């Protein structure tokens, strides 16, 4: 702990990820530990961290099995870091990557550690399968049975349908709706058009394609399993093609499609955070600083349209603490879970009437859309849940470093009605 009551500045000094892959494509046989290890090894090699003892490595996955106990510890032990480097598993749905960065950043700020890695990984291809509840209870009862006869009695209760495993479901347990199902409520409630959603999605692909063409992504990715770039990127998409896609969630009256929503995908990312002294001692430039962050949650069971609107609260509280306005930023990175969710968030921030519904007296106002997701975002790159935070922090850090000064605003929504916002500065 610090004894002078002054927190230290937290620097982003490095980043790495593997290409993101659409579900059931390149990474079908890769475990989340395989992918997390690959992302970490790429970071370690890039910044010559082999053999070093770091303060901590934190991260996690949204989709884990009981076999993935100590995911980050096992991943670190598969790298060339000093095996005495401690780890922590963190899970907060799509906020996992940012929450892991906040965890490491706070320890650096408090002087508990000098350097750490924050990361995240997810696979929707190689998922844990769960036995049916009926079969599980039979097997447990058989295990408790004292005699062979009693065990056989339990086994005779098994029927064929018990052998149909269950995969993790992308739904909210309290509403039985998927994120997309909730976002259909969102776009209808806030009046977000299909055309506006398709336009944002189209721009996301265009911007990411340009980022690849100009070499912006080159030092951010470690090739893995035959991929050298995100395979969800559609360089040939068009507004005409997007307009032809059928609704994915509300088949009759919906406007969310496979084109303006993020696909299920696989991937891993990580960022290297450190104190200024550590960065200087290791000859690493400070790309940007993490200066403020705010976590919020929102009621969404009765207000189904607000599942992904927690950043409305987080942003307002954070900006007040920072003494800044929403317009005081050079870049904005708003995670594109769905184009409709991004547009609804922006509309709420702009509207005095809508902000009053959230309990605020004043709107945050509008932003310059030319500063939003300038290198593309999740609709183009894809969204392996826990890995998205690291991708966004890395993008913002590089943008600020290239500019040489300025501020960046980050917003990520998450399942369970939660959300994180963050400010980065150079």
Secondary structure, 3 states (H helix, E strand, C coil): CCCCCCCCCEEEEEEEEECCEECCCCCCCCCHHHHHHHHHHHHHHHCCCCCCCCCEEEEECCCCCHHHCCHHHHHHHCCCCCCCCCEEECCCHHHHHHHHHHHHHHHHHCCCCCEEEEEEEECCCCCCEECCHHHHHHHHHHHHCCCHHHHHHHHCCCCHHHHCCEECCCECCCCCCEHHHHHHHHHHHHCCCHHHHHHHHHHHHHHHHHHHHCCCCHHHEECECCECCCCCCCCCCCHHHHHCCCECCCCCCCCCECCCECCCEEEEEEEEEECHHHHHHCCCCCCEEEEEEEEEECCCCCCHHHCCCHHHHHHHHHHHHHCCCCCCCCEEEECCCEHHHHHHHHHHHHCHHHHHHCCCCCCCCCCCHHHECCCCCHHHHCCCHHHHHHHHHHHHHHHHHHHCCCEEEEEEEECCCEEEEEEEEC
